Amino acid sequence: MADEFLLNPNLPIIRPNWAGNPVQNGRFLNQFKQGNQSMLLALRWKLTRNTQRQEKKEDAWLPTVEDPRPFLQGKGEGMVWLGHATFFIRLGGITFLTDPLFYGVSLLKRKVPFPVEPSELPPIDYVLLSHGHFDHCDKASLKMLRKTHTFTVLTSLKMKDLIQGWLPGISIQEAGWYQEFSLPQNQPKVFYLPSFHWHKRGMQDNNQILWGSFMVQAPNHTLYFGADSGYDHHYKEIQKLFPQIDTCLLGVGAYNPAFLMQQSHTNPAEAVQAFKDLKGRTLVPMHYGTFDLSDEPISEPVRWLEKLQASGEIPGKLKILNIGQTLLFSNKV
């Protein structure tokens, strides 16, 4: 039972009768099916034999890496996948960078390099920071970016202290779910929206910082950045508020074993169902191929998606991007 509901009182709420994110004893409550991120589940994972162990060992596939600089140095409307959940997006004349991650994280090394020197990234207006997990909120990457770029961080409730501790004086806005960030009227609108996930960076900070996803809405194009999320009904709720979504960036990796990962990430079939719920026009998969985070073979997400496409399970378009590859936006992708 929540003892309070939190939101940013200075930002508009876009969902009728939304009181804010429920909080109990200083921790945000998950409003979907009950997740369990206990250490016991993590221990069970480590003690359980991976049934795909041999297949994973023999899987030598890696994503192709392209040079993104022709797009980065231009003015075209579109986006480039930079690996994992990092995209450079140019929409409505404004530039966005999602969940910047230039290096390895903790003990995990990148399977493929970041496709450009971070200093070569063009000017960035906004960094969209979805949540506090280390592979999405990376101190080293943000500090490196700050050396060469001036930007505003758009992020979740209770994230400000963490980010300003790393980047003193940084411009930052926090939002709760179903809130619109305060941007100039001539720029795309940006909204913070739900995801089925959780927060943890230290031993005792479980769910003390909110997690979520983003919608970026320009007059001619609407893009959804799904960040990290398990599958649940929130995709249908989002579609009710945004009935014409052009591009959906959805995670398709880090899903096995399901008993641990299903509360945090979607497998390809679940991502396709989320895409159906969102009624999007183009599905762009992410969150695979850059790091080894889970038990499935590294190429399985792509192979699974290709089978779903071949069987007619994916409405609209599927765009499987190479790292560094550009997807240009037209009025309708």
C-alpha positions as a Markdown table, in Angstrom:
| # | Residue | x | y | z |
|---|---|---|---|---|
| 1 | Met | 0.0 | 0.0 | 0.0 |
| 2 | Ala | 1.4 | 3.4 | -1.0 |
| 3 | Asp | 1.9 | 6.0 | 1.6 |
| 4 | Glu | 2.4 | 8.8 | -1.0 |
| 5 | Phe | 2.2 | 9.5 | -4.7 |
| 6 | Leu | 5.0 | 11.4 | -6.4 |
| 7 | Leu | 5.2 | 13.5 | -9.5 |
| 8 | Asn | 6.9 | 16.7 | -10.6 |
| 9 | Pro | 4.3 | 19.4 | -9.7 |
| 10 | Asn | 5.8 | 21.8 | -12.3 |
| 11 | Leu | 5.1 | 19.5 | -15.2 |
| 12 | Pro | 1.7 | 18.7 | -16.9 |
| 13 | Ile | 0.1 | 15.3 | -16.5 |
| 14 | Ile | -1.2 | 13.7 | -19.7 |
| 15 | Arg | -3.2 | 10.8 | -18.2 |
| 16 | Pro | -6.6 | 11.7 | -16.7 |
| 17 | Asn | -6.9 | 11.0 | -13.0 |
| 18 | Trp | -3.3 | 10.1 | -12.6 |
| 19 | Ala | -2.2 | 10.9 | -9.0 |
| 20 | Gly | 1.5 | 10.1 | -9.5 |
| 21 | Asn | 3.8 | 7.2 | -9.0 |
| 22 | Pro | 3.0 | 5.3 | -5.7 |
| 23 | Val | 5.8 | 5.2 | -3.1 |
| 24 | Gln | 6.0 | 3.2 | 0.1 |
| 25 | Asn | 8.8 | 3.8 | 2.6 |
| 26 | Gly | 10.8 | 5.8 | 0.1 |
| 27 | Arg | 10.6 | 3.1 | -2.6 |
| 28 | Phe | 8.7 | 3.3 | -5.9 |
| 29 | Leu | 6.1 | 0.5 | -6.2 |
| 30 | Asn | 5.8 | -1.6 | -9.3 |
| 31 | Gln | 2.3 | -1.3 | -10.7 |
| 32 | Phe | 2.3 | -4.3 | -12.9 |
| 33 | Lys | 2.5 | -8.0 | -12.2 |
| 34 | Gln | 4.6 | -8.6 | -9.1 |
| 35 | Gly | 8.2 | -8.6 | -9.9 |
| 36 | Asn | 10.8 | -10.1 | -7.7 |
| 37 | Gln | 14.4 | -9.0 | -8.0 |
| 38 | Ser | 15.7 | -10.9 | -5.0 |
| 39 | Met | 19.2 | -12.0 | -4.6 |
| 40 | Leu | 17.8 | -15.6 | -4.3 |
| 41 | Leu | 16.6 | -15.5 | -7.9 |
| 42 | Ala | 20.0 | -14.2 | -9.0 |
| 43 | Leu | 21.7 | -17.0 | -7.0 |
| 44 | Arg | 19.3 | -19.5 | -8.6 |
| 45 | Trp | 20.4 | -18.3 | -12.0 |
| 46 | Lys | 24.1 | -18.8 | -11.2 |
| 47 | Leu | 23.4 | -22.2 | -9.8 |
| 48 | Thr | 21.2 | -23.4 | -12.7 |
| 49 | Arg | 22.8 | -25.0 | -15.7 |
| 50 | Asn | 22.2 | -23.0 | -18.9 |
| 51 | Thr | 20.5 | -25.4 | -21.3 |
| 52 | Gln | 21.8 | -23.4 | -24.3 |
| 53 | Arg | 25.4 | -23.3 | -22.9 |
| 54 | Gln | 27.0 | -25.2 | -25.9 |
| 55 | Glu | 25.0 | -23.3 | -28.5 |
| 56 | Lys | 26.0 | -20.0 | -26.9 |
| 57 | Lys | 29.7 | -21.1 | -26.8 |
| 58 | Glu | 29.7 | -21.9 | -30.5 |
| 59 | Asp | 27.8 | -18.7 | -31.5 |
| 60 | Ala | 30.5 | -16.4 | -33.0 |
| 61 | Trp | 28.0 | -13.9 | -34.6 |
| 62 | Leu | 28.6 | -10.2 | -33.8 |
| 63 | Pro | 26.7 | -7.2 | -35.1 |
| 64 | Thr | 28.2 | -5.5 | -38.1 |
| 65 | Val | 29.6 | -2.0 | -37.3 |
| 66 | Glu | 29.2 | 0.8 | -39.7 |
| 67 | Asp | 30.6 | 4.4 | -39.8 |
| 68 | Pro | 27.9 | 6.7 | -38.5 |
| 69 | Arg | 29.7 | 9.9 | -39.3 |
| 70 | Pro | 28.0 | 10.8 | -42.6 |
| 71 | Phe | 24.7 | 11.0 | -40.8 |
| 72 | Leu | 26.1 | 12.5 | -37.6 |
| 73 | Gln | 27.8 | 15.3 | -39.6 |
| 74 | Gly | 24.7 | 16.0 | -41.7 |
| 75 | Lys | 21.3 | 17.6 | -41.0 |
| 76 | Gly | 18.9 | 14.9 | -42.0 |
| 77 | Glu | 16.1 | 13.8 | -39.8 |
| 78 | Gly | 16.6 | 10.3 | -38.5 |
| 79 | Met | 18.6 | 8.2 | -36.0 |
| 80 | Val | 21.6 | 6.0 | -35.7 |
| 81 | Trp | 22.0 | 3.0 | -33.4 |
| 82 | Leu | 25.2 | 3.2 | -31.4 |
| 83 | Gly | 24.8 | -0.1 | -29.7 |
| 84 | His | 22.8 | -1.5 | -26.7 |
| 85 | Ala | 20.2 | 1.2 | -25.9 |
| 86 | Thr | 22.1 | 4.2 | -27.2 |
| 87 | Phe | 20.7 | 6.1 | -30.2 |
| 88 | Phe | 21.5 | 9.4 | -31.6 |
| 89 | Ile | 18.2 | 10.9 | -32.8 |
| 90 | Arg | 17.7 | 14.1 | -34.9 |
| 91 | Leu | 14.0 | 15.0 | -35.0 |
| 92 | Gly | 12.3 | 18.4 | -35.5 |
| 93 | Gly | 15.8 | 20.0 | -35.7 |
| 94 | Ile | 16.6 | 18.9 | -32.2 |
| 95 | Thr | 19.1 | 16.2 | -31.2 |
| 96 | Phe | 18.7 | 13.5 | -28.6 |
| 97 | Leu | 21.0 | 10.8 | -27.2 |
| 98 | Thr | 19.4 | 7.9 | -25.3 |
| 99 | Asp | 21.1 | 6.1 | -22.4 |
| 100 | Pro | 24.7 | 7.0 | -23.3 |
| 101 | Leu | 27.1 | 4.0 | -22.9 |
| 102 | Phe | 30.4 | 4.4 | -24.7 |
| 103 | Tyr | 32.5 | 1.8 | -22.8 |
| 104 | Gly | 32.2 | -1.5 | -21.0 |
| 105 | Val | 30.2 | -1.5 | -17.8 |
| 106 | Ser | 31.2 | -3.0 | -14.5 |
| 107 | Leu | 33.0 | -6.3 | -15.4 |
| 108 | Leu | 31.2 | -6.5 | -18.8 |
| 109 | Lys | 33.2 | -5.7 | -21.9 |
| 110 | Arg | 31.6 | -4.5 | -25.1 |
| 111 | Lys | 31.4 | -7.3 | -27.8 |
| 112 | Val | 31.7 | -4.6 | -30.4 |
| 113 | Pro | 33.3 | -1.1 | -30.1 |
| 114 | Phe | 31.3 | 2.1 | -29.9 |
| 115 | Pro | 31.2 | 3.1 | -33.6 |
| 116 | Val | 32.6 | 6.7 | -33.2 |
| 117 | Glu | 34.7 | 8.6 | -30.8 |
| 118 | Pro | 32.4 | 10.2 | -28.3 |
| 119 | Ser | 34.0 | 13.6 | -29.0 |
| 120 | Glu | 32.9 | 13.3 | -32.6 |
| 121 | Leu | 29.2 | 13.2 | -31.7 |
| 122 | Pro | 27.5 | 16.4 | -33.0 |
| 123 | Pro | 25.9 | 18.9 | -30.6 |
| 124 | Ile | 23.3 | 17.2 | -28.4 |
| 125 | Asp | 20.4 | 19.1 | -27.0 |
| 126 | Tyr | 19.0 | 16.5 | -24.7 |
| 127 | Val | 20.2 | 13.2 | -23.1 |
| 128 | Leu | 17.2 | 10.9 | -22.4 |
| 129 | Leu | 18.2 | 8.9 | -19.3 |
| 130 | Ser | 15.6 | 6.1 | -18.8 |
| 131 | His | 16.7 | 4.6 | -15.4 |
| 132 | Gly | 19.6 | 4.0 | -13.1 |
| 133 | His | 20.9 | 0.6 | -14.0 |
| 134 | Phe | 24.6 | 0.6 | -14.9 |
| 135 | Asp | 24.2 | -0.4 | -18.5 |
| 136 | His | 21.9 | 2.6 | -19.1 |
| 137 | Cys | 23.1 | 5.2 | -16.7 |
| 138 | Asp | 26.9 | 5.2 | -17.0 |
| 139 | Lys | 29.0 | 7.7 | -15.0 |
| 140 | Ala | 32.1 | 7.5 | -17.2 |
| 141 | Ser | 30.1 | 8.0 | -20.4 |
| 142 | Leu | 28.2 | 11.0 | -19.0 |
| 143 | Lys | 31.4 | 12.6 | -17.7 |
| 144 | Met | 33.1 | 12.1 | -21.0 |
| 145 | Leu | 30.2 | 13.6 | -22.9 |
| 146 | Arg | 30.1 | 16.6 | -20.6 |
| 147 | Lys | 33.7 | 17.4 | -21.5 |
| 148 | Thr | 32.8 | 18.2 | -25.1 |
| 149 | His | 29.1 | 18.8 | -25.1 |
| 150 | Thr | 26.5 | 21.0 | -23.4 |
| 151 | Phe | 23.1 | 19.3 | -22.9 |
| 152 | Thr | 20.1 | 19.0 | -20.7 |
| 153 | Val | 19.3 | 15.7 | -19.1 |
| 154 | Leu | 15.6 | 14.5 | -19.2 |
| 155 | Thr | 15.1 | 11.7 | -16.7 |
| 156 | Ser | 13.0 | 10.2 | -13.9 |
| 157 | Leu | 12.0 | 11.2 | -10.4 |
| 158 | Lys | 14.8 | 11.1 | -7.8 |
| 159 | Met | 17.6 | 10.9 | -10.4 |
| 160 | Lys | 18.8 | 14.4 | -10.0 |
| 161 | Asp | 21.0 | 14.0 | -7.0 |
| 162 | Leu | 22.9 | 11.1 | -8.6 |
| 163 | Ile | 23.5 | 12.9 | -11.9 |
| 164 | Gln | 24.3 | 16.3 | -10.4 |
| 165 | Gly | 26.8 | 14.5 | -8.1 |
| 166 | Trp | 28.6 | 13.4 | -11.3 |
| 167 | Leu | 28.0 | 16.5 | -13.4 |
| 168 | Pro | 27.8 | 19.5 | -11.0 |
| 169 | Gly | 25.6 | 22.3 | -12.5 |
| 170 | Ile | 24.1 | 20.2 | -15.3 |
| 171 | Ser | 20.7 | 21.2 | -16.5 |
| 172 | Ile | 18.3 | 18.4 | -15.6 |
| 173 | Gln | 14.5 | 17.8 | -15.5 |
| 174 | Glu | 12.9 | 15.0 | -13.6 |
| 175 | Ala | 9.4 | 13.6 | -14.5 |
| 176 | Gly | 7.1 | 11.0 | -13.2 |
| 177 | Trp | 5.1 | 8.7 | -15.5 |
| 178 | Tyr | 2.6 | 10.3 | -17.8 |
| 179 | Gln | 4.3 | 13.7 | -17.5 |
| 180 | Glu | 5.5 | 16.0 | -20.3 |
| 181 | Phe | 8.9 | 17.7 | -19.9 |
| 182 | Ser | 9.0 | 21.5 | -20.1 |
| 183 | Leu | 10.6 | 22.3 | -23.5 |
| 184 | Pro | 10.3 | 25.3 | -25.8 |
| 185 | Gln | 7.2 | 25.3 | -27.9 |
| 186 | Asn | 9.1 | 25.1 | -31.2 |
| 187 | Gln | 10.8 | 21.8 | -30.2 |
| 188 | Pro | 9.4 | 18.3 | -30.2 |
| 189 | Lys | 7.4 | 17.3 | -27.2 |
| 190 | Val | 9.0 | 14.7 | -24.8 |
| 191 | Phe | 7.0 | 12.6 | -22.4 |
| 192 | Tyr | 8.1 | 10.2 | -19.6 |
| 193 | Leu | 6.1 | 7.0 | -19.6 |
| 194 | Pro | 5.8 | 3.6 | -17.8 |
| 195 | Ser | 8.0 | 0.6 | -18.1 |
| 196 | Phe | 7.9 | -2.7 | -16.2 |
| 197 | His | 11.3 | -2.6 | -14.5 |
| 198 | Trp | 13.0 | -1.6 | -11.3 |
| 199 | His | 16.0 | 0.3 | -9.9 |
| 200 | Lys | 19.1 | -0.8 | -8.1 |
| 201 | Arg | 22.7 | 0.5 | -8.1 |
| 202 | Gly | 23.8 | -0.2 | -4.5 |
| 203 | Met | 23.1 | -2.6 | -1.7 |
| 204 | Gln | 20.2 | -0.7 | -0.2 |
| 205 | Asp | 18.8 | 1.6 | -2.8 |
| 206 | Asn | 16.2 | -0.7 | -4.3 |
| 207 | Asn | 13.6 | 1.3 | -6.3 |
| 208 | Gln | 14.5 | 4.6 | -4.7 |
| 209 | Ile | 14.8 | 6.1 | -8.2 |
| 210 | Leu | 12.0 | 5.7 | -10.8 |
| 211 | Trp | 12.4 | 3.9 | -14.1 |
| 212 | Gly | 10.5 | 4.4 | -17.3 |
| 213 | Ser | 10.4 | 5.0 | -21.1 |
| 214 | Phe | 10.1 | 8.0 | -23.4 |
| 215 | Met | 7.9 | 9.3 | -26.3 |
| 216 | Val | 9.4 | 12.0 | -28.6 |
| 217 | Gln | 6.7 | 13.7 | -30.6 |
| 218 | Ala | 7.4 | 16.1 | -33.5 |
| 219 | Pro | 4.7 | 17.3 | -36.0 |
| 220 | Asn | 5.7 | 14.8 | -38.6 |
| 221 | His | 7.1 | 11.9 | -36.6 |
| 222 | Thr | 6.5 | 10.2 | -33.2 |
| 223 | Leu | 9.2 | 7.9 | -31.7 |
| 224 | Tyr | 8.9 | 5.6 | -28.7 |
| 225 | Phe | 12.0 | 4.7 | -26.8 |
| 226 | Gly | 11.0 | 1.7 | -24.7 |
| 227 | Ala | 14.2 | 1.4 | -22.6 |
| 228 | Asp | 14.2 | -1.6 | -20.3 |
| 229 | Ser | 10.9 | -3.3 | -19.7 |
| 230 | Gly | 9.2 | -6.6 | -19.3 |
| 231 | Tyr | 5.9 | -7.1 | -21.1 |
| 232 | Asp | 2.7 | -5.9 | -19.5 |
| 233 | His | -0.4 | -3.8 | -20.2 |
| 234 | His | 1.4 | -0.5 | -20.1 |
| 235 | Tyr | 2.0 | -0.7 | -23.9 |
| 236 | Lys | -1.8 | -0.6 | -24.5 |
| 237 | Glu | -2.2 | 2.3 | -22.1 |
| 238 | Ile | 0.5 | 4.2 | -23.9 |
| 239 | Gln | -1.1 | 3.6 | -27.3 |
| 240 | Lys | -4.4 | 5.1 | -26.0 |
| 241 | Leu | -2.5 | 8.3 | -25.4 |
| 242 | Phe | -0.4 | 8.2 | -28.6 |
| 243 | Pro | -2.5 | 6.6 | -31.3 |
| 244 | Gln | 0.0 | 7.2 | -34.1 |
| 245 | Ile | 3.5 | 6.0 | -33.2 |
| 246 | Asp | 5.9 | 5.9 | -36.2 |
| 247 | Thr | 9.0 | 4.3 | -34.7 |
| 248 | Cys | 9.3 | 1.9 | -31.7 |
| 249 | Leu | 12.7 | 1.2 | -30.2 |
| 250 | Leu | 12.2 | -2.0 | -28.2 |
| 251 | Gly | 14.5 | -4.3 | -26.4 |
| 252 | Val | 14.8 | -7.9 | -27.7 |
| 253 | Gly | 17.8 | -9.3 | -25.7 |
| 254 | Ala | 18.7 | -10.4 | -22.1 |
| 255 | Tyr | 15.7 | -12.6 | -21.7 |
| 256 | Asn | 17.0 | -15.9 | -20.5 |
| 257 | Pro | 16.4 | -17.4 | -18.0 |
| 258 | Ala | 12.8 | -16.2 | -18.0 |
| 259 | Phe | 12.3 | -16.8 | -14.3 |
| 260 | Leu | 14.7 | -13.9 | -13.7 |
| 261 | Met | 14.6 | -11.8 | -16.8 |
| 262 | Gln | 11.0 | -11.7 | -17.7 |
| 263 | Gln | 10.3 | -9.0 | -15.1 |
| 264 | Ser | 12.9 | -6.8 | -16.7 |
| 265 | His | 13.2 | -7.4 | -20.4 |
| 266 | Thr | 11.2 | -8.7 | -23.4 |
| 267 | Asn | 12.2 | -11.5 | -25.6 |
| 268 | Pro | 11.6 | -11.0 | -29.4 |
| 269 | Ala | 8.1 | -12.5 | -29.3 |
| 270 | Glu | 7.2 | -10.3 | -26.3 |
| 271 | Ala | 8.7 | -7.2 | -28.1 |
| 272 | Val | 6.6 | -8.0 | -31.1 |
| 273 | Gln | 3.5 | -8.2 | -29.0 |
| 274 | Ala | 4.4 | -4.8 | -27.4 |
| 275 | Phe | 4.8 | -3.4 | -30.9 |
| 276 | Lys | 1.3 | -4.7 | -31.8 |
| 277 | Asp | -0.1 | -3.1 | -28.6 |
| 278 | Leu | 1.6 | 0.2 | -29.5 |
| 279 | Lys | 0.3 | -0.1 | -33.1 |
| 280 | Gly | 3.6 | 1.3 | -34.3 |
| 281 | Arg | 4.6 | 1.5 | -37.9 |
| 282 | Thr | 8.3 | 0.5 | -37.7 |
| 283 | Leu | 10.0 | -1.8 | -35.1 |
| 284 | Val | 13.7 | -1.2 | -34.4 |
| 285 | Pro | 15.1 | -3.8 | -32.0 |
| 286 | Met | 17.8 | -2.9 | -29.5 |
| 287 | His | 19.4 | -4.2 | -26.3 |
| 288 | Tyr | 21.2 | -7.1 | -27.9 |
| 289 | Gly | 24.5 | -7.9 | -29.5 |
| 290 | Thr | 26.6 | -5.3 | -27.6 |
| 291 | Phe | 27.0 | -7.1 | -24.2 |
| 292 | Asp | 26.7 | -10.7 | -22.9 |
| 293 | Leu | 24.1 | -10.1 | -20.2 |
| 294 | Ser | 22.2 | -13.4 | -20.1 |
| 295 | Asp | 21.9 | -17.0 | -21.1 |
| 296 | Glu | 20.7 | -16.9 | -24.7 |
| 297 | Pro | 23.1 | -17.2 | -27.6 |
| 298 | Ile | 24.1 | -13.8 | -29.0 |
| 299 | Ser | 22.6 | -14.2 | -32.4 |
| 300 | Glu | 19.3 | -15.7 | -31.2 |
| 301 | Pro | 17.3 | -12.4 | -30.9 |
| 302 | Val | 18.0 | -11.6 | -34.6 |
| 303 | Arg | 17.2 | -15.1 | -35.8 |
| 304 | Trp | 14.0 | -15.2 | -33.7 |
| 305 | Leu | 12.9 | -11.8 | -35.2 |
| 306 | Glu | 13.6 | -13.0 | -38.7 |
| 307 | Lys | 11.4 | -16.1 | -38.1 |
| 308 | Leu | 8.6 | -13.9 | -36.8 |
| 309 | Gln | 8.9 | -11.7 | -39.8 |
| 310 | Ala | 8.9 | -14.6 | -42.2 |
| 311 | Ser | 5.8 | -16.0 | -40.6 |
| 312 | Gly | 3.9 | -12.7 | -40.9 |
| 313 | Glu | 3.8 | -12.1 | -37.2 |
| 314 | Ile | 5.2 | -8.6 | -37.4 |
| 315 | Pro | 2.8 | -5.9 | -38.6 |
| 316 | Gly | 4.4 | -2.9 | -40.2 |
| 317 | Lys | 8.1 | -2.8 | -40.8 |
| 318 | Leu | 11.0 | -4.5 | -39.0 |
| 319 | Lys | 14.3 | -2.6 | -39.3 |
| 320 | Ile | 17.2 | -4.6 | -37.8 |
| 321 | Leu | 20.0 | -2.1 | -37.8 |
| 322 | Asn | 23.8 | -2.6 | -37.8 |
| 323 | Ile | 25.6 | -0.7 | -35.1 |
| 324 | Gly | 26.3 | 2.7 | -36.6 |
| 325 | Gln | 23.6 | 2.3 | -39.3 |
| 326 | Thr | 21.2 | 5.1 | -40.0 |
| 327 | Leu | 17.4 | 5.0 | -40.3 |
| 328 | Leu | 16.1 | 8.2 | -42.0 |
| 329 | Phe | 12.7 | 9.5 | -41.0 |
| 330 | Ser | 10.2 | 10.5 | -43.6 |
| 331 | Asn | 6.8 | 12.0 | -42.7 |
| 332 | Lys | 5.8 | 8.3 | -42.2 |
| 333 | Val | 8.6 | 5.7 | -41.9 |
